[in-house]
Amino acid sequence: MPEHALDVLERWDDPRALDGRVCYLRGEALRALQRHTEAIKWLRRASTTLSESIHVLVAMAWCHKRTGRVDLAIDDLDRALKIDPGEAILHYNLACYWTLAGNKRFALRYLARAIEMDGRFRDLVSEEPDFDSLRDDPRFQSIVSVIV
C-alpha cells in the first residue's frame, strides 16, 4: 500500500500542487517504507505549511530517531508539546528519546507525566526496549508499578 501511495503522490510534480498535506502523505509513505532520510525531507517541507500539526512533528521525530538523530527527535517533540501539551503520547515518546539520549531525569519526568495523563502507557513500558537502561532504577520501578 505505501508503494502505491508513493507512486500516486510522485505524479504530482507541479510544485504548486505540493501543499503541506501532499508533502505529509509523501513523508508518511516513505516512513512506512523505512526510507527515513527521504521521509524527513518531505515531512520538513510539510511542517512549513502545517506548522500546527503534531502529526507531522511526531512523524519527523520517528524518522530522526531512526536515522540516529535523537537530538532532533527531541526537538521535534518539544515543538509538538508546545502545540498540544495535553497529548500523552508526546510525553511518552519524549521519555523514550531522553532515555536514549542518556538523560534519566528528563526521561523519568516525561514517563511519569505520560502515565499520569493516560494510565494505558504503563502497559507499553514492559515491551519498550528504549527503557532497558532504566529498568533497574528504583524511580523507574516506582513510576511503572501499579498500586491496587
C-alpha positions as CSV (number, residue, x, y, z in Angstrom):
1,M,0.0,0.0,0.0
2,P,2.7,2.6,0.8
3,E,4.4,1.9,-2.6
4,H,1.1,2.5,-4.4
5,A,0.5,5.7,-2.4
6,L,4.1,6.9,-3.2
7,D,3.6,6.2,-6.9
8,V,0.4,8.3,-7.0
9,L,2.0,11.1,-5.0
10,E,5.1,11.2,-7.2
11,R,2.9,12.0,-10.2
12,W,2.3,15.4,-8.7
13,D,5.5,17.1,-9.8
14,D,4.0,20.6,-10.0
15,P,5.5,22.5,-7.0
16,R,2.2,24.4,-6.7
17,A,0.4,21.2,-6.1
18,L,2.7,20.1,-3.3
19,D,0.9,21.7,-0.4
20,G,1.6,20.6,3.1
21,R,-0.9,17.7,3.1
22,V,0.6,16.1,0.0
23,C,4.1,16.5,1.4
24,Y,3.0,14.9,4.7
25,L,1.4,12.0,2.8
26,R,4.6,11.5,0.8
27,G,6.6,11.6,4.0
28,E,4.4,9.1,5.7
29,A,4.6,6.7,2.7
30,L,8.4,6.9,2.8
31,R,8.3,6.4,6.5
32,A,6.2,3.3,6.1
33,L,8.8,2.0,3.6
34,Q,11.5,2.7,6.2
35,R,13.1,5.3,3.9
36,H,13.5,7.6,6.9
37,T,16.1,10.1,5.4
38,E,13.9,10.7,2.4
39,A,10.8,11.0,4.6
40,I,12.4,13.7,6.7
41,K,12.8,15.9,3.6
42,W,9.1,15.7,2.8
43,L,7.9,16.0,6.4
44,R,10.1,19.1,7.0
45,R,8.5,20.6,3.9
46,A,5.1,19.7,5.2
47,S,5.9,21.3,8.6
48,T,6.4,24.7,6.9
49,T,2.7,24.9,6.0
50,L,1.3,22.6,8.6
51,S,3.2,24.2,11.4
52,E,0.5,23.4,14.0
53,S,0.3,19.7,13.1
54,I,1.7,17.4,15.9
55,H,1.2,14.5,13.4
56,V,3.9,15.9,11.1
57,L,6.2,16.6,14.1
58,V,5.7,13.1,15.5
59,A,6.4,11.5,12.1
60,M,9.6,13.6,11.8
61,A,10.7,12.6,15.3
62,W,10.1,9.0,14.4
63,C,12.4,9.3,11.4
64,H,15.0,11.4,13.2
65,K,15.3,8.7,15.9
66,R,15.8,6.0,13.2
67,T,18.5,8.0,11.5
68,G,20.4,8.3,14.7
69,R,19.4,11.9,15.4
70,V,17.7,11.5,18.8
71,D,18.6,15.2,19.5
72,L,16.5,16.3,16.5
73,A,13.7,13.9,17.5
74,I,13.6,15.5,20.9
75,D,13.4,19.0,19.3
76,D,10.5,17.8,17.1
77,L,8.6,16.6,20.1
78,D,9.3,19.7,22.1
79,R,7.8,21.7,19.3
80,A,4.8,19.4,19.2
81,L,4.4,19.7,23.0
82,K,4.2,23.5,22.7
83,I,1.2,22.9,20.3
84,D,-0.6,20.3,22.4
85,P,0.8,19.8,25.9
86,G,-2.1,17.6,26.8
87,E,-1.2,14.9,24.3
88,A,0.2,12.0,26.4
89,I,1.9,10.2,23.5
90,L,4.3,13.2,23.2
91,H,5.3,12.8,26.8
92,Y,5.8,9.1,26.4
93,N,7.9,9.4,23.3
94,L,10.0,12.1,24.9
95,A,10.6,9.7,27.8
96,C,11.8,7.2,25.3
97,Y,14.1,9.6,23.5
98,W,15.5,11.2,26.6
99,T,16.3,7.7,27.8
100,L,18.2,7.0,24.6
101,A,20.0,10.4,25.0
102,G,21.1,9.3,28.5
103,N,19.1,11.9,30.5
104,K,17.4,9.8,33.2
105,R,16.0,12.8,35.0
106,F,14.1,14.1,31.9
107,A,13.1,10.5,30.8
108,L,11.6,9.7,34.2
109,R,9.8,13.1,34.4
110,Y,8.2,12.6,31.0
111,L,7.3,9.0,31.6
112,A,5.6,9.8,34.9
113,R,3.6,12.6,33.2
114,A,2.6,10.3,30.3
115,I,1.3,7.6,32.7
116,E,-0.4,10.3,34.9
117,M,-2.2,11.6,31.8
118,D,-3.1,8.2,30.4
119,G,-2.5,5.0,32.5
120,R,-2.6,2.9,29.4
121,F,1.0,3.9,28.7
122,R,2.1,1.9,31.8
123,D,1.1,-1.3,29.8
124,L,3.5,-0.4,27.0
125,V,6.6,0.1,29.1
126,S,7.5,-3.6,29.6
127,E,7.7,-4.1,25.8
128,E,9.6,-0.9,25.1
129,P,13.3,-1.5,24.5
130,D,14.1,2.2,24.8
131,F,13.6,1.9,28.5
132,D,16.0,-1.0,29.0
133,S,18.7,1.2,30.6
134,L,16.2,2.4,33.2
135,R,14.7,-0.9,34.3
136,D,16.8,-1.3,37.4
137,D,16.3,2.3,38.6
138,P,14.1,2.4,41.7
139,R,12.5,5.6,40.4
140,F,11.5,3.9,37.2
141,Q,10.1,0.9,39.0
142,S,8.1,3.2,41.2
143,I,6.6,5.1,38.2
144,V,5.6,1.9,36.4
145,S,4.3,-0.1,39.4
146,V,0.6,-0.5,39.8
147,I,-0.8,0.2,43.2
148,V,-4.1,-1.6,43.6
